[in-house]
């Protein structure tokens, strides 16, 4: 039985694609590498042994950066010992901070490592360390890598199997016949997006829409709006059911969220996180909008552009126009064309070949 170490940490955009790949390898002995102060203990599957390292970003002054460098060196040592102790045959990582010690330790130990890059603009770790990997799997054909790994595979971004099976609308979601809007700021929530939505949600509700607002754990205004057609949740494990039944999503533009929207055929208004590194969410959103699957609204204080975009997209459906004249129907079809249904299986196939190469 092959032994695999998955290094995925921090956000759903890193964790969920790794979970999807793990689901494709039921007969492998899988270990998981994460960081205690992130979402890993909640989102990583509990039936895989979890191993922890201390790791973080490079923000701050020279003292903070020196501390991070020492943490990185310690994490590399820890991971290298783990690779030898557990006799790991291959390492898989989805990028982010946790990928750095995993890639460096695997290189030192002579263990093959596959890195998956979901975004159009490759992350910092991919650009700096991608050339040390045995291969790189990419979520977009247009991904700008900035490195020369041994091999590159276009696989798409893996999505959990739940999204490819019909799923019911969650019981807690608002019932009715009006269009369903799903607001999703990513696994950690998005205060700026939440604020925009709450400023504009009343007219949507008055027009007959239903709204599910996934607002994250740290939103200070949770509970400030009460309406039977408006439901707030910090997080849900029933995302597939929501998006499959959703008429329109209002979402950040992380690659993981976009892949789940594509798998569900749910059109979207994308609001890129304005402070994302290298503006990678903006690049993701532009690529999706260019195919007609989404429209882009930029974060702003009053939310007026969001109100106009949602009204323009929903008004034909609220007025009962024929599907041929419904812009959401055309956007949903374009979103479905974005889906890479075999992405998780394709990444798993690559992993199965690496120990022999």
Secondary structure, 3 states (H helix, E strand, C coil): CCEEEEECCCCHHHHHHHHHHHHCCCCCEEEEEECCCCCHHHHCCCCCEEEECCCCCCCCCHHHHHHHHHHHHHHHHHHHHHHHHCCCCEEEECCCHHHHHHHHHHHHHCCEEEEEECCCECCHHHHHHHHHCCEEEECCCCCECCCCCCCEEECCCCCCHHHHCCCCCCCCCCCCCCCEEEEECCCCCCHHHHHHHHHHHHHHHHCCCEEEEECCCCCCCCCCCCECCEEEECCCCCHHHHHHHCCEEEECCCHHHHHHHHHHCCCEEECCCCCCHHHHHHHHHHHHHHCCCEEECCCCCCCHHHHHHHHHHHHHHHCCCCHHHCHHHHHHHHHHHHCCCCHHHHHHHHHHHHCCC
